[in-house]
Amino acid sequence: MTAELPAELASWPAWAPDEEQLGELELITSGAFAPLTRYLTAADLAAVAVRGELADGTGWLVPVTLNVPAAAVPADASHLVLQDQEGSPLAVVEITERAMVNTAGSTVRVAGPVTALRAPVHGPFRALRRTPAQTRAAVDSSPVLALATRRPLGQRQIGQLRHLAGQLRARILLLPLVSGPADLVTRPEALVRAVLAAARQLPGGTLVVPVPLPPRSNPAQELRARAVVAAAYGATQLLTDAGDAGRGTRSRSDRGEFDLSKLGIEILAEPEWAYDPAAEVWRPLRLIEPGLERGELSDGELGELLDAGAEVPGWLMPAAVAAELRRGRPPRSARGLVVFCTGLSGSGKSTLARDLRRLLSAGLTFSREDRDLNIARIGYLAAEVARHGGIAICAPIAPYAAARGAVRQLVSEVGDFVLVHVSTPLEVCEQRDRKGLYAQARAGTIGSFTGISDPYEEPDDADLTIDTSVLSRRDAVAAVLAYLTRGGWLG
């Protein structure tokens, strides 16, 4: 890291990346993305897509870019300071190229070399965050079998790791990927705790090193990114599920092939395993008498067990791992909850919300910016209630799908979110208008009024839809309570 901050630092624009961008920055500065030391240019990206190398011929397999708001980077800026969420400068990007990402010109992609200023301190389980160099030193020159994962490990993965490590005489390296949501338990710290619990079932010397690798939507790119990181941390073999591995040690993009063996790491995909009830072990399916095998539960099925507070079978998960899953994903009856009612003015959503529980907010105009700010404020307060196991009942108009989606994402990180669409027709809402708001809107006295001069984007992701023009007040409340009871939030 740089010993002293550059004298020009105060004159350069600064910007705080989001969680996933901070993770990718750490991969560059820590050496986990070695030999990469910069954000890629357009020529680099084209070469990676076609040949699996940078524009200068250096082998590289993963697109690594930095998109920032255009307003954060003045047109004459030659450098950009990247900060953490507390405002501490982490690195400087020397801008050698910039390109607009969208037609509106609101987002720009910047490229150029990255210089680290100081080590990051954000993110879960910092005490376990070894650098690649530190990890390679810890495993010495022995074979290293790695597993990079976004989901907790069950008995199958533990059995496969023990089996392969014994065959290879390898040390095991577990890399929980802590940038982005974790499967089953959502929060990255819950994933790390579950992986640490699984590590206790593995041979002595097993290392657990959290890595902030953001997820890739393309499975082939995800596999390549995991292989790059595992190789940087000293892995000689990387275990992956057969579905992730594609065609074994080869992965194909739309144009051209990439040979992952060039990384000096072998990709291992075990044949299908299942649980053998007769022997009470997990083993390759071919070794089990047909018809007796028991397969894994899907994430959805396991999630339903956790949501209901049911016992996780020991053949599926070790008790210590199951305990961490329950800690990271407690039953719905013990979780925080936000019931978010949306509908036109006069639809009955406020009456419904008052009968469930009153939550007041006020003070903003009808502009889209103020509406979104209001929804964000309500979402933040509701998420804090849910974080501490409480129940929040919200009833804003919330006309825009993007704002509602942002609240769902915020709340879902700490609790559960139930979207209730109060779909009462516009003409009925106008008939109920005791405040005269619709009449004023039609007369032009009130501008940007939802349903008249401003749109209401009907939800396509509502968990429950209620029309109070055909349901009584009591029946509407009963419908919500029944849904919450069926879902396990209420006893």
Secondary structure, 3 states (H helix, E strand, C coil): CCCCCCHHHHHCCEECCCHHHHHHHHHHHHCCCCCCCEECCHHHHHHHHHHCECCCCCECCCCCCEEEEHHHCCCCCCEEEEECCCCCEEEEEECCEEEECCCCCCEEEEEEEEEECCCCCCCCCHHHCCCHHHHHHHHCCCCEEEEEECCCCCHHHHHHHHHHHHHHCCEEEEEEECCCCECCCECHHHHHHHHHHHHCCCCCCCEECCECCCCCCCHHHHHHHHHHHHHHCCCCEEECCHHHHCECCEEECCCCEEEHHHHCCEEECCCCEEEECCCCEEEEHHHCCCCCCECCCCHHHHHHHHHHCCCCCCCCCCHHHHHHHHHHCCCHHHCCEEEEEEECCCCCHHHHHHHHCCCCCCCCCCCHHHHHHHHHHHHHHHHHHHHCCCEEEECCCCCCHHHHHHHHHHHHCCCEEEEEEECCCHHHHHHCCCCCHHHHHHCCCCCCCECCCECCCCCCCCCEEECCCCCCHHHHHHHHHHHHHHHCCCC
